[in-house]
Amino acid sequence: MTTVTIDTVELYRRATDEFAARVRLVGARWTAATPCTDWDVRALVRHIVEEELWAPPLFAGRTIADVGDSLSGDLLGNDAVRAFDQASAAAVDAVRSPGAMERTVHLSFGDFPGSEYAMQLAADHLVHAWDLARAVGADPSLDAESVAAVRAWFADREDAYRSGGAIGPRASLPAGASPQEELLAMFGRTP
């Protein structure tokens, strides 16, 4: 596996941009099915908006208990694209803030360095960008450097994610699969 080094902050920005590009292509297809069988397009975008809204308080050192249920309910309102744009801009600012990568972030499953949390978010954004592209019939190609970086990071975490129920079974791939196909299979997708 080729190792690609991208600064975590840059990777997070790129993964957010990948998802943003697909959000702008949704049009009227908010109820279209996605590869995430429990979610339509609106639910998938809501999931990412929720992650983006959690990022600023968590990078600022707040706990889940501190935030409480303030980020529940309809987070998209009447303009889901605008809701995404606002949430993602605030999250990117939080990731870029001085010391964010070194700060301890308090997640539901433990305390982690900000850099690890940013990688978790980047991976989720990147894979869900593919999901959203598939749902709306857009080009599902992802940034190759981002794919390689997330794939390398996820290699040591895949089993833990799967045993925790966060991802489905690894899909079988033919010989010669691309790095993007390998990443998607790691995350339980059938490319």
Secondary structure, DSSP 8 states (H G I E B T S, - for coil): -------HHHHHHHHHHHHHHHHTT-TT-TT-B-SSTT-BHHHHHHHHHHHHHHHHHHHTT--HHHHTTTT-S-SSTT-HHHHHHHHHHHHHHHHHSTTTTTSEEEETTEEEEHHHHHHHHHHHHHHHHHHHHHHHT------HHHHHHHHHHHTTTHHHHHHTTSS-------TT--HHHHHHHHTT---
